[in-house]
Amino acid sequence: MSVAASPEIRDLRRLAYYDSVTGLPNRILFRDRLVQSIERSRRTGLSLAVLFLDLDEFKQVNDTLGHVTGDRVLAEIGQRLLAALRASDTVSRLGGDEFTVLLPDVAAADAAGIARKIIVAVRAPLAMGDPSIQISTSVGIAMYPQDAATPDALLHLADGAMYTVKANGRNDYRFHSPDVQALAVEAVRREQELRLALDKGQFVLHYQPLFDLRTGRVRAVEALLRWNHPRLGLLKPGRFLPLAERSRLIVPLGEWVMTRAFGRARAWREAGDPPVRMAVNVSPQQLEQPHAADRIAALLIETGFPPSLVELEITETTAMADPEKTSETLAELTALGIRIAIDDFGTGYSSLEYLQRFPLATLKMDRSFIRGLTDDPAACTLVSTMIGMARNMKLDVVAEGVETREQFEFLIAGGCDLGQGYLLGRPMPEVPLRAFLQTGRTWVPRCNRSTPPAALAAGAGGPERMLKS
């Protein structure tokens, strides 16, 4: 006759084998069930799948809404995972925002279907107050016996496949393969290199002028980040900024850009160069930091650069992620004398009502619209509308990516204030930029020169991307 376990014994078992936040099996119990499932699969010849899940950007929930709300989100996600699975499946919380799923007796196609079902379930809005929270998940899958024969190896391979999903945009699933594993290993190595790059002084800044389209004079320069990688050479931001954002290195990296750009601009002024406004891109994670305006003010005090010569660029999507908080932070920055620009305008989902509430000084039209000015009537209409809207809001309007005479002439006729692009001036290192600024030369719009002076100073180069998230 069996003897029922006492309440104390049951409590100890729950503490030992179940997660206290979600009530799901923990790492120990999951591994035990995985060992048993592998043994069963060896006898039956059937496959099993291990899924490794990581919630995308969950840290922002804890940072902005607190750990109590974060735990509620984890508990809700746990229940959604249970609802998406079969009774024979096991879902476990490993820790943090990581979950694992064991799918016994499944083929790869079945595992893919369940992964898609999980992604949809997690993505649904979470009613955790106002506004609702919406997050996504990245899923890696490893199969027994095709990929590995031991519990630890299966978890490792599924984790590596999940990492490649993170590296390619998140909110998706991927099976392990040798190619996927190689990508995961390379991504881990690149992240380790990125963590050392700041300490080793491997980052440099280039600068691209912004011109007044009527006078041809330089009104500002924009600081552009480059990684002088010891093996791969000079890397543009698109090669490493997504990794910096995933690893949360974008915050110290962004602060380095500000410190360097403001410090160099101050040195130029003290050396007698003409004063110019310094434009720097700000990532969403920088704005989400507690006391973000105070941190930027401290950098200005440290570098001795006047706030009146600073323009911070934020993307449309960044501004609308949390409009109320963004408005508050931007108001604090504006009170310091800093100008605020909306970058890549037209590519996000901004509400004109909210944009009117932000203390903006500049609107930068995305280069994709400028590119279409020579052959796309719809692009011409959109650019004209954006210029008119900016002028009605008393904002400076900047055209990014000006590359042809035809684009320039359309923008001049349409009343655009400022331009930035290869026709006007390429990004350049500090020395040629200062040489150009010291001459006092302008790019005269209607001169016959085929190459503007700034382009001559910069030399050859390819399309550039700035410090953006």
Helices and strands as residue ranges (DSSP letters): H 7-17, H 27-44, E 48-55, H 58-65, H 67-84, E 90-95, E 98-103, H 108-123, E 137-144, H 151-167, E 173-175, H 178-197, E 203-212, E 218-229, E 233-235, G 237-239, H 241-246, H 250-270, E 277-281, H 284-288, H 292-303, G 307-309, E 310-315, H 316-321, H 323-335, E 339-345, H 352-357, E 362-365, H 367-371, G 372-374, H 377-392, E 396-400, H 405-414, E 418-420, H 430-439, H 453-458
